[in-house]
Amino acid sequence: MYNLPDERIKFIHNGASTIGLSKKVLDNNPKGKFILYIGRINKMKNIKNLLKAFSLIGDKVEHKLIIVGDNETTLQTEMKHAGLSAEIKKRVIFKQDIDEESKCALMKNASLLVFASLYEGFGLPPLEAMACGCPVIVSDNSSLPEVCGEAAYYVNPQNPQDISDAIITVLNDNTLRNELINIGLERAKQFNWTNSATEHLNVLEHVIKHSSMPLEKKLNKFLPIFEEKISTIRLEGRNS
């Protein structure tokens, strides 16, 4: 897109919250078993097909579907478009404005997280769920295979039946569940803000070293960026 040689391009991943790896999180477990979605509620997040998939397995599992998002009105519209029965609607629970520890408590206690977006630029919730020991089902498109690697079960987000089959498979196959959990915990450790900030610093150091800009201008331009990245590393170190 930028017509640059590969050696001049550096890909740096975002970090994910490490709170799931700490011992601070309380097990605020909602009553009963549940499947979890966390994220914005819009068409790109494909909530309608998630709801359709949940409806398809409604008589096969006892789980509720907890949706943590930002817009209950849009969720109600998506539920209407999904054609849910009155009984299934009762098992869909909406939560909003929860803090990080409450979010991780949900992830720790969920049977699995489903993140069947139509498109993602990165996709933090699956990584955060992995850090909390929660198996994840994600779309087989955009950035998600790169981010999740072998630590997720992949589905076609356009196909509610494929999503529902995946949910049943992960719920019923304990060997697969444990494998996803263990690989996910290791995968999540690779995406932390310390690594991300350090990689940014390395790129900045390389740019400064090879720049023809006078030293004073280099310092004026890049020193504030260095200080910001160092602050990020220190903050992450205190919180981890």
Buried (B, 14 or more C-beta within 10 A) or exposed (E): EEEEEEEEEEEEBBBBBBBBBEEEBEEEEBEEBBBBBBBEBBEEBBBBBBBBBBBBBBEEBEBBBBBBBEBEEBBBBBBEEBEBEEEBBEBBEBBEEBEBBBBBBBBBBBBBBBBBBBBBEBBBBBBBBBBBBBBBBBBBBBBBBEBBEEBBBBBBBEBBEBBBBBBBBBBEEEEBBEBBBBBBBEBBBBBBBBBBBBBBBEEBEEBBEEEEEEEEEBEEBBEEBBEEBEEBBEEBEEEE
